[in-house]
Amino acid sequence: MQDPLRDAGAVIAYGAIDDPGIAVAQELAAMDGAGRRLSPRLAIARPGEPALRLNSHGWAKFDPQAVVELAAHDGRVGFCTRTLLARTPLFAGPVRDFVANYLAFIGETVERQRPILEEKLVRAGLPENGGLLNVWDWFFSAYLPLPNAHVLVGNASENSPIFARVDCAFWTGTELVVVLLDGLTMPPPSQARALAQLVEIRPDLRVFRARPVPRGALSAFAGDLGKRLDGFADECALPYGLFRLAAISRQG
């Protein structure tokens, strides 16, 4: 079995966590042994593995009552928003705003690309609207944001893992996209070294810096960062919606 601790940068602890090393120690072996790539606080993003998306299994849990209540698209988007914000540290306001703005950006992207996405449904033999799947289900094919992400770089010693901390991370299947929000805090020298080491050992890493903006402002996605993230549907033949995740969660 491949040892993810030796696959530099493949393991990401995220969310409202105090110690990423504890999250890795508690969950990584079980996840890797079961072939799982996501939990509510850990993600495995090795080169060659598929993108992590909003409809990927593992980051969210459903109960039967919740599924019944999420009949409308807005309700499903609201569920994703609430769940992701609950995973973001309470006092990390700019990171919370970034996540909320990202989901709004995805909604605008689906609307902007609607003719193309509807055509993909037609080519798959489905109606544009009113069928089992509809154009708004593409929303849940968007890349999953991993807020307050700590990317494993290596070990200083057997019991001392080194993490590069970033404000948000995305695994697109080909690139590890990380976002640093400028001006939040001055990182200690150890964090600067960890990020520099991650850049050196991870050729698929793409680092973007963005200015913190209030919720509702999408300027962070107007340039290269948005271009990296708005092609989420390119590799998807069908828009497996959030209920795909719900069904898997009930089974697991």
C-alpha positions as CSV (number, residue, x, y, z in Angstrom):
1,M,0.0,0.0,0.0
2,Q,1.2,3.5,-0.9
3,D,2.2,5.5,2.2
4,P,0.5,8.9,1.9
5,L,2.9,10.3,4.4
6,R,5.7,9.9,1.8
7,D,3.6,11.3,-1.0
8,A,4.5,14.9,-0.3
9,G,1.6,17.3,-0.4
10,A,-1.1,14.6,-1.0
11,V,-2.7,14.9,2.5
12,I,-4.7,18.0,3.4
13,A,-6.2,18.6,6.8
14,Y,-8.9,21.3,6.6
15,G,-11.7,23.1,8.4
16,A,-12.0,24.3,12.0
17,I,-9.1,22.2,13.4
18,D,-6.6,23.2,16.0
19,D,-3.9,20.7,15.2
20,P,-3.7,19.2,11.7
21,G,-1.3,16.5,12.9
22,I,-4.0,15.1,15.2
23,A,-6.5,15.0,12.3
24,V,-4.0,13.1,10.2
25,A,-3.1,10.7,13.0
26,Q,-6.7,10.0,13.8
27,E,-8.1,9.5,10.3
28,L,-5.5,8.9,7.6
29,A,-4.7,5.2,8.1
30,A,-8.4,4.3,8.2
31,M,-9.2,6.4,5.2
32,D,-6.3,5.1,3.1
33,G,-7.1,1.5,4.1
34,A,-10.7,1.9,3.0
35,G,-9.8,3.7,-0.2
36,R,-11.6,6.9,0.9
37,R,-10.3,10.3,-0.1
38,L,-12.5,12.6,2.0
39,S,-13.7,13.1,5.5
40,P,-15.1,16.2,7.2
41,R,-11.6,17.3,8.1
42,L,-9.2,15.4,5.8
43,A,-8.7,15.1,2.1
44,I,-6.2,13.0,0.0
45,A,-5.3,14.6,-3.3
46,R,-2.7,12.5,-5.0
47,P,-1.6,13.2,-8.6
48,G,-3.6,11.1,-11.0
49,E,-6.7,10.9,-8.8
50,P,-10.0,12.6,-9.8
51,A,-11.0,16.1,-8.7
52,L,-12.6,16.6,-5.4
53,R,-16.1,18.1,-6.0
54,L,-19.1,19.3,-4.1
55,N,-20.7,16.0,-5.0
56,S,-17.8,13.9,-3.8
57,H,-18.6,11.5,-1.0
58,G,-17.2,12.1,2.5
59,W,-17.1,15.8,3.2
60,A,-20.7,16.0,4.2
61,K,-23.3,13.8,6.0
62,F,-27.0,13.5,5.3
63,D,-29.8,12.1,7.3
64,P,-33.1,11.0,5.6
65,Q,-34.9,14.1,6.9
66,A,-32.3,16.4,5.5
67,V,-32.7,14.8,2.0
68,V,-36.4,15.4,2.1
69,E,-36.0,19.0,3.0
70,L,-33.5,19.7,0.1
71,A,-36.0,19.4,-2.7
72,A,-35.2,22.7,-4.3
73,H,-31.9,23.8,-5.8
74,D,-31.6,26.8,-3.5
75,G,-32.0,24.5,-0.5
76,R,-29.2,22.3,-1.7
77,V,-26.9,25.2,-2.3
78,G,-27.8,26.5,1.1
79,F,-26.9,23.2,2.7
80,C,-23.4,23.3,1.0
81,T,-22.9,26.8,2.1
82,R,-23.9,26.2,5.7
83,T,-21.9,23.0,6.0
84,L,-18.7,24.6,4.5
85,L,-19.0,27.7,6.7
86,A,-19.5,25.5,9.7
87,R,-16.1,23.9,8.9
88,T,-14.4,27.2,8.7
89,P,-12.9,28.7,11.9
90,L,-15.4,31.0,13.6
91,F,-13.1,34.0,13.7
92,A,-11.7,33.6,10.2
93,G,-14.1,36.0,8.7
94,P,-12.3,36.7,5.4
95,V,-11.9,33.0,4.8
96,R,-15.7,32.5,5.4
97,D,-16.4,35.3,3.0
98,F,-14.1,33.8,0.4
99,V,-15.9,30.4,0.6
100,A,-19.4,32.1,0.4
101,N,-18.2,34.2,-2.6
102,Y,-16.8,31.1,-4.3
103,L,-20.1,29.4,-4.2
104,A,-21.8,32.5,-5.6
105,F,-19.2,32.6,-8.3
106,I,-20.1,28.9,-9.2
107,G,-23.8,29.9,-9.4
108,E,-22.9,32.7,-11.8
109,T,-20.6,30.4,-13.8
110,V,-23.5,27.9,-14.3
111,E,-25.7,30.7,-15.5
112,R,-23.0,32.1,-17.8
113,Q,-22.3,28.7,-19.3
114,R,-25.9,27.6,-19.4
115,P,-26.1,27.1,-23.2
116,I,-23.0,24.9,-23.2
117,L,-24.1,22.9,-20.1
118,E,-27.6,22.4,-21.5
119,E,-26.1,21.1,-24.8
120,K,-24.1,18.6,-22.8
121,L,-27.3,17.2,-21.3
122,V,-28.9,17.0,-24.8
123,R,-25.8,15.1,-26.2
124,A,-26.2,12.7,-23.3
125,G,-29.8,12.0,-24.3
126,L,-31.4,14.0,-21.5
127,P,-33.8,17.0,-21.8
128,E,-32.4,20.4,-21.1
129,N,-34.8,20.8,-18.2
130,G,-37.4,18.8,-16.4
131,G,-35.6,15.5,-16.5
132,L,-33.9,13.5,-13.8
133,L,-31.0,15.9,-14.1
134,N,-31.1,19.5,-15.0
135,V,-28.6,22.3,-15.8
136,W,-28.5,23.5,-12.2
137,D,-27.1,20.1,-11.1
138,W,-23.8,21.2,-12.7
139,F,-23.3,23.4,-9.7
140,F,-22.4,20.4,-7.6
141,S,-19.7,19.3,-10.0
142,A,-17.8,22.4,-8.9
143,Y,-14.5,21.8,-7.1
144,L,-14.8,21.4,-3.4
145,P,-13.3,24.3,-1.4
146,L,-11.1,23.1,1.5
147,P,-11.0,26.1,3.9
148,N,-8.2,26.7,6.4
149,A,-6.2,24.0,4.7
150,H,-3.0,22.5,6.0
151,V,-1.1,20.6,3.3
152,L,1.3,18.0,4.5
153,V,4.8,18.6,3.3
154,G,6.8,16.0,5.2
155,N,8.1,15.1,8.6
156,A,10.6,17.0,10.7
157,S,10.8,13.8,12.7
158,E,8.7,10.7,13.1
159,N,6.2,12.4,15.3
160,S,6.5,16.0,13.9
161,P,4.7,16.5,10.6
162,I,5.3,19.7,8.7
163,F,2.3,21.4,7.1
164,A,2.0,24.4,4.8
165,R,-1.1,26.4,5.9
166,V,-3.2,28.2,3.2
167,D,-6.5,29.9,3.4
168,C,-8.3,27.6,0.9
169,A,-7.3,24.7,-1.4
170,F,-8.9,23.0,-4.3
171,W,-7.9,19.7,-6.0
172,T,-8.9,19.8,-9.7
173,G,-7.6,16.4,-10.7
174,T,-4.6,17.9,-12.4
175,E,-3.6,20.8,-10.1
176,L,-3.6,21.6,-6.4
177,V,-4.8,25.2,-6.4
178,V,-4.2,27.1,-3.1
179,V,-5.3,30.6,-2.2
180,L,-3.6,33.0,0.2
181,L,-5.7,36.0,1.3
182,D,-3.3,38.9,1.6
183,G,-3.0,40.9,4.7
184,L,-4.7,38.6,7.2
185,T,-1.7,37.8,9.4
186,M,2.0,37.7,9.1
187,P,3.0,34.1,8.8
188,P,5.8,32.9,11.0
189,P,9.1,32.0,9.3
190,S,8.4,28.3,9.7
191,Q,5.2,28.6,7.7
192,A,7.0,30.6,4.9
193,R,9.6,27.8,4.7
194,A,6.9,25.1,4.6
195,L,5.1,26.8,1.7
196,A,8.4,27.3,-0.2
197,Q,9.1,23.6,0.3
198,L,5.7,22.7,-0.9
199,V,6.2,24.8,-4.0
200,E,9.5,23.0,-4.7
201,I,8.3,19.5,-4.3
202,R,4.8,19.8,-5.8
203,P,5.0,20.7,-9.5
204,D,1.2,20.6,-9.9
205,L,0.8,23.4,-7.3
206,R,-0.7,26.7,-8.3
207,V,-0.6,29.5,-5.7
208,F,-2.9,32.5,-6.0
209,R,-3.0,35.5,-3.8
210,A,-6.3,37.4,-3.4
211,R,-7.4,40.4,-1.4
212,P,-10.0,39.8,1.2
213,V,-13.3,41.3,0.1
214,P,-16.8,41.4,1.7
215,R,-19.3,38.7,1.1
216,G,-21.1,39.3,-2.1
217,A,-18.1,40.7,-3.9
218,L,-16.7,38.3,-6.5
219,S,-13.6,40.3,-7.6
220,A,-11.2,37.5,-6.4
221,F,-12.5,35.4,-9.3
222,A,-12.4,38.0,-12.1
223,G,-8.9,37.0,-13.2
224,D,-6.7,33.9,-13.3
225,L,-8.1,32.3,-10.2
226,G,-11.6,32.3,-11.7
227,K,-10.2,30.8,-14.9
228,R,-8.6,28.0,-13.0
229,L,-11.9,27.1,-11.2
230,D,-14.6,27.8,-13.8
231,G,-13.8,24.8,-16.0
232,F,-15.1,22.2,-13.5
233,A,-17.6,20.8,-15.9
234,D,-15.1,20.1,-18.7
235,E,-14.3,16.6,-17.7
236,C,-17.8,15.6,-16.6
237,A,-20.1,13.8,-18.9
238,L,-23.1,14.3,-16.6
239,P,-23.9,16.7,-13.7
240,Y,-24.2,14.3,-10.8
241,G,-26.1,16.5,-8.3
242,L,-26.0,16.7,-4.6
243,F,-28.5,13.8,-4.2
244,R,-25.9,11.5,-5.6
245,L,-23.8,12.3,-2.5
246,A,-26.9,12.0,-0.3
247,A,-27.6,8.5,-1.6
248,I,-24.1,7.4,-1.1
249,S,-24.0,8.8,2.4
250,R,-27.1,6.9,3.4
251,Q,-25.6,3.7,2.2
252,G,-22.3,4.4,4.0
